[in-house]
Amino acid sequence: MRTLVISDIHANIDALMAIEEPCDSVICLGDIVDYGPGPAACIEYLRKLEIPLVRVRGNHDNALAFWVDCACGSAFKHLSVITREYMRQVLSREQIDWTGRPETIVTLDLDGLKVCAVHGAPSDNLFRYLFPDTSDADLKAELELSQADILLTGHTHMPFMKEIGGRLLVNVGSVGQPRDGIAKASYAVLEDGRVELKRVKYDVKSAVASLRKLPLEKAAIDELAYILKHAKMPPH
């Protein structure tokens, strides 16, 4: 089995379509919506996949579907609120409901290994951030809580991989809005019990051009465009 693992698409269809990995199945770790210009296109792309798709719900999917706070970082929150209001206008009720259907954590058996898929962390499925500099002690606690051989997470938009105590934690980063200074779509491939983190170039100019067409205030669009171009927040 060759499985593509993606997370944090954030309505960036250009980035999503740039991933051309041959695979037998897809795991999506959530946050399909908010920030980007193509929420409907991303939702329909995933809904129409001809191979098995396993999803977990992200905090932004949760906020859209259930009209609750996404509880994201303060630097990005205003952008999520502005774009979510727009998405509630352009998405159908069925599309919005679809984003909220998955569970917030799923355990799978892949190639004889127990794999746990979650957006944030086993201790807090939607909201806990696991960064590259999170302590090994904290990462070990999450791995033990998952009781899995491989723990797959997203949420931070920063890919990394660590093996601790014979278990592997993989943060696959973000497809649609990386924040680690590398403006390429980030994802992972799981095959025969091995995980590889990968990056691919996508048409950032096209994504920014689509952003410019949204009926949002210019300041917000400028911030979102900067993040796509530079994979980090603009200086303030």
N, C-alpha and C positions, 0 to 999 in steps of 0.2 A: 504493500500500500504506500502510495505517495500522497501526502496530504499537504495542501496549501493552508497556511495559517495567517490570517489577516486581522487587523484591528484598526480602529480609529480612522475610518474612511472619511468621515466628516464631509459628506456630500461633494467629494472631489472625484468626479467621474473620469477626468483625464488621468489621474493617478491610478485609479482602480483598473482601467482598461489597459494601462501600460504593463500590467503584470501578466505575462504570457507563459506561465509555468505549466507544463503538462502535469496533471494530477488526477487522482482517482476520487478525491473528496476535498471539501473545503471546510475549515473551521473559522468562523468569524467571531471575534471576541468583543464585538459591540461597538457602539458609537458610529453608526452609519450616517447620522444626521448632525446638523448644526455646523456653522462656520463657512461651509462651501456653497457653491452656486448650483449644484445639481442633485438635490436630495431625491427627487422622483427617479431620475436616471439610475442612481446608485441602488435604490430599493428594487427597481424592476430588473436591473442587471442580476442581482442576487436571487430574486424570486424566479428568474427564468433559467437558472443554471441547470444543466442537464446531468449533473453529477450530485451526489449527496452533499447537503449543506447542513452543518451543525452550527447553531448560533447561541450566544449568550447575550443578555441585555446589558448595555452600557449605561452610564449615568445620564448621558444626553438622550439616548433612546427613551430611557425611563422618564426623563423630564418632559419630552415631547408627548409621549403616549398618555401620561397620567397627570399632566399639568402640575408638576411639582418642581422644586428647586433642583438644578443639576449639581449644586454644591461643588462646582469646579473652582480652580484657583482664581484669586481676585484679579489677576492681570488679564485673564481671558473672559471673565464672567459677563461683562457688558456686551462683548461680541457674541457670546452664546445666546444671550437674551434677545438681542436685536435680530439675529438670524433665525432664531426659533420662532419668533413672531411671524416672520416672513414665511417660514415653512408651514406653519399652521394654515396659512392662506392658500398655498399652492399645492399642498398634498391632499389626497383624498382621505376620507375617514378610514377606508380600508388600509391604505398605506400607513397611516399613523398607527392604527391598531396593530398592524403587522410588526412594527418596530418594538411594540411592548409585549409581544407574545412570549418570547423565550424566557426560560429560567435565568437566574443570575449566576448560576454555577452548574457545570455539567461534568460528569466523570465518564470517560470512555475507555474501552479496551482496544488499543491499536498495536498491532504486531506483537501481541502478548504482553504489552506494557500498560500499566494503569496511567492514563493521562487525564489531568484535571484542567478544564478550561474555565477561565473566569476573567472578567474585565479588570477588576482592581486587585483583590487579594482574597484568599479564603477567609480571613478574619473579618473582612468588610468587602463584600463582593462588588459593590458599585463605586465606593469612594476612596478606598485606601490606595495611596501611591507607593509603588515599589520602584525606586530609582536605582541607577547604577551605583550610587554611593550609599544606598541603604545598608546598614550594618549586616554582616554575615549572621549575627545572632538573630536579627529580626527576620532575615530571609530564611534561615533554618527553621524558625518557628512557623512561618507560613508553609514551608515545604512539609513539615511534620503534620500540620493541621490538615493539609490536603490529602495526606496518606497516599500520594501518587508517586510514581516513578518520575514523571515529567509534569511540571506545573507551567501552564501557558497563561501569560497575562499581557495586558496592554496598558491603557489609561495614561501613562506618563509621556507617551510620544517619544520615548528614548529607548532604543533597543539595547539589550544586553543579555548575557547568558552566564549563569554560574552553577557549578556543581558543588553541592554541600552535602556531606553525609551520605553519599551514594545516590542522591536525588538531584534532578536537574531543574532549575528555574529558568524559564525563557520569557523575557519581555520582548515581544515581536516589534515594538515600536509602532509607528503610525504610517498607514498608507497615504492618507490625504493631507496631513498637516504635521510633518516631522518638526521637532523643536530642538534638535541636537546640532544645528548648524549645517546639516547636510540635506539639501533640498531635493531629495530623491525619495520615492515611495519605499517604505521599509516593510518587510514581511519575513516569514520563515517557511521552510519546507521540512516536513517530518517524514522520514523514510527509513524503514528497517531499524527503528529505534534510535536513529540519529537525527539531530536537529541542526539545520544550517540557517543562519541569519543572512538575508540577502537584501540588496538595494537595487532599484532600477530607475533610470532617468524617465521623466515624463514631461509632457509639454506644459511647463509652468506658465508660459506666456498665454496659452489658450485658457488655462484655468483662471488667470488674472483677468483676461479679457471678458470671460463669463461673469466674473465678480463685478466688473465695472458696469454691467448691464442690469444689476439688481437695483430695485427701487429702495435703496438704503442710503443713509446719510454718508456723504463723501468721506468724512473722517474715519468712520468704521470700515468702509471699503479700503481706504488707504492702509489701515492697520492690518487688515486681513491679507491684502496683497503683499505687504512687506513680509509677513510671516511666511507666506508661500515662497517668496523669492529667496529669503535668507534663512528660513527654518529656525527663526527665533523671534522674540518680541522686538518691536522697534524701540530704539532708545528714547527715554523720556527725560 
